[in-house]
Amino acid sequence: ISDSESDWQEIARCGGIPILLQQTRQSPEHADMAFEMLVKACSEPECQEQLASCGIDELISFVTSDSTNKSRAMRCLRIVVQNTSDVDVHLSSLRFFDIMKQLLSGEEKQTCMDALQLLASLSSRVEQFQELIWSGGIFPLLQDMCSNARDLGWSKAAQDWQFEAGPHDQGEGLQAALLHLIHSGKQQTGYGEKLHEYQLLGFFVDVISSGSNSVIANSAKETACEVLWITMEQSKKSREDFFELDGIAALVKLLITGESKCKMFAAAALRTSCLDCPKNREACFKESAIQTLFGYMEFELVSLSAASDALDSAVVDADSGLPTSNRKASVSDNARMEVSWAGVEHALAAVNNACCANKANCEAVHKINGIMLLTKLTSYSHGPKVREFATLAIVNACSNNARFSAGPWVAAAKQALTVLQNDVLATENSRKFAIAAMKLVSLHS
């Protein structure tokens, strides 16, 4: 049988999958060949659907047996679960969870990898299964995997697990599988405390510190930053862990080198790392986080302005050469702009939290003439939080006994704050912060 898609579609249409499942129960030679064909068949959606409807129990029975085809059965089961939701209810049971947990603690590393990915897929789709994962004693196993991989180094860990060759570095494959599973529980109560309890933050710092720029590595960094943002928002102990792991430096680097969405989550993680955590605020000063956050905001605002200009520009008729209509924003245009605005909002909040009770960071804002950018942002109408956080940042930057000189920023700030105080469309918080900021700015007139 060739690997061509049309061949497997034809096999599925003529009922070949149930026949192959029958052959797995025949002689060892027949079973080996049948499973080899089933693994190939799993690449075809029609074959996946047939396996989902008639082969799940068969595959599970092989996975729990001592068969030499145990790993192939697990591979088929994982691919079917990842690509069809028809099996969700069927598999959302304590019995199946216990089977997967047993595989995670087994010696068969590739089967363990498949179990990790299968659990992550179910957890991201089925709330009941997510609750099983978070309450079912799986975290000691994840802790051991993360700890062993950190001790060995991810490449050596991948060799130790004997992963099958893939299109990406195998160490990144192990990272991604663990990351996906842990990330799936982000809505669970006590998420941050759980990650602290099992000392998993080091794993996430490893991910965001990776020098790899492969597609899978960039995706992993984005996910890791999101997990860190949520974890540190919930848990002060996690923020302290993050400081001990020198995580601020890795986030600051990502703000410079990361892709758009990764930068947005990195800003969000910086934001929560400084909540009631003087050590992380000091680390922000040491790593020049203020300068980097302002550079990131300026870049995003330039990008937003260019995107807006492109949408405002008229579309020219090819025949007449006359303008016809403005280009409409596509779904992807809107998604990119939303990511940019969310990033600016997180960056402003990060500046506020870093400057809270920290004189050095406040002075850093003035040193780079950051008040001018904050003043500009007080007039932006995209979402109330941008205006609120920008105005509050002026308050914070001019507080905490910070030393700075008066300059052109004073007149610009007073003018913008006066407008904001009288803006009936502004939120109550924005106007309140504007009054407080005006008092502080006026001291330097």
Protein Blocks (a to p, Z undefined) as FASTA:
>chain_A
ZZbfklmmmmmmnopmmmmmmmmmmcfklmmmmmmmmmmmmmpmklmmmmmmmmmmmmmm
mmmmcbfklmmmmmmmmmmmmmocklmmmmmcfklmmmmmmmmmmmblmlmmmmmmmmmm
mmmmmmklmmmmmmnopmmmmmmmmmmmmmnopklmmmmnopacdfbdfklmmmmmmmmm
mmmmmmpghklmmmmmnopmmmmmmmmmpcbfcfklmmmmmmmmmmmmmmmmmpmklmmm
mmmnommmmmmmmmmmmcfklmmmmmmmmmmmmgoplklmmmmmmnommmmmmmmmmmmm
mmmmmmmmmmmpccddfklopafbdcdddfklmmmmmmmmmmmmmmmmmmmmmmgopakl
mmmmmmnommmmmmmmmmpcghjklmmmmmmmmmmmmgghiacdddfklmmmmmmmmmmm
mmmkbcfklmmmmmmmmmmmmmmZZ
